[in-house]
């Protein structure tokens, strides 16, 4: 078992990419105004983030098998700090985009390496419970990111948000330097990427799980991409930050519900189908609420479904890859982050929140029907 101090650090490292992006979301409007770009162009910084993040997942996953977990994490956090400083100093939109791409690549270390460490030490239902426990901590991410981002944007403009990202990365780097353990006890080598890629592509559970993880994330991050402009149209921009508290409440409820049902012996596949049905209900609610502040209620239910589904998928997808956890996790992450990036590009082009949620929910229900944990 991992110590409580490491679980706290693991939670913070897994929260890092999500907090960094929800922190950034309230700054999209002021960023668009400052650089003289459209809403779709401003949203591009979010969708490109996920594509670069996918490349980072592959790179850091491979490196954590070759270098070890600890050196990889420290290198990634240092690179993010440098990129965040470059974004803060950017003088035009192209420089900001470039810095954001590097930051996204670096931020992936918090996801793939931390998940690999957890898989080093836990298996089966115990791993699902650990992911669910950390998921309860992750429930705070939307509120922490959106409320902090809204406050920083009002006080200091988008530059305050970028400075907040820099401070967060530097703090995590110092904490990881002091407390991060090395859990990789096997040989320091990465398996042949071609053979492993073919193995994953031939695994129907991996393919289903990657699409499911992607559609749940597209549902959530389409809100972060489009909601700032929706609140602006409604004359309620300040509510963007407060909506994070509602979303965090939904995620916390989903994590607690997941843990309660797991303890009572409900299987992963049945829980996943329940989460997908809740997601479909939320999407149908959004069809009638998308142009009002009540849209937050529909998103709360989306977050319940998200907090239930993601720990189940992350804990069950790679059970047959104990011989290459870092590299397998990297390729698995690459699959779903590329899909998230492509999905968010489409969301940014269409600016259609309700239609996005409905399409994602229908696809999730279809895939979950045949998922075997």
Number of C-alpha atoms within 10 A of each C-alpha: 7 13 8 9 11 14 16 12 18 23 20 20 27 24 23 23 23 20 25 26 22 26 29 28 30 32 24 23 20 16 21 18 12 13 14 13 14 13 20 17 16 24 26 19 20 27 26 22 26 26 24 23 29 26 21 28 32 24 22 30 33 27 23 27 23 19 16 22 25 20 16 21 28 19 14 22 26 18 18 26 23 17 24 27 17 20 26 20 15 16 11 12 19 11 15 19 19 18 23 22 23 21 29 29 26 28 31 32 33 26 25 32 31 23 22 23 21 19 23 16 13 17 16 12 17 12 20 23 22 19 26 27 19 20 27 23 19 25 25 20 28 30 23 22 27 29 23 22 30 28 18 22 24 16 12 13 18 25 19 20 27 25 17 20 29 21 15 17 24 18 14 20 21 14 15 20 14 9 12 19 13 11 16 20 8 10 10 13 15 18 16 9 13 8 10 16 15 10 13 18 15 11 12 14 18 20 17 20 26 24 20 27 24 24 24 25 22 25 28 18 22 26 20 24 30 20 23 22 19 21 17 14 12 12 10 13 18 16 19 24 24 18 22 26 21 19 27 24 21 25 29 24 21 27 30 19 17 30 21 13 13 18 12 9 9 13 14 24 19 14 19 28 21 17 28 28 17 20 30 24 17 25 28 16 20 24 16 13 16 20 15 13 15 13 22 22 18 23 25 24 26 30 32 27 30 27 28 29 28 23 24 26 24 21 25 21 22 20 13 10 15 12 10 20 25 34 30 27 26 29 25 26 26 25 24 23 28 21 22 30 24 18 23 28 22 15 25 22 14 12 21 14 23 23 17 21 27 21 14 23 27 16 16 26 20 14 17 22 13 13 20 15 18
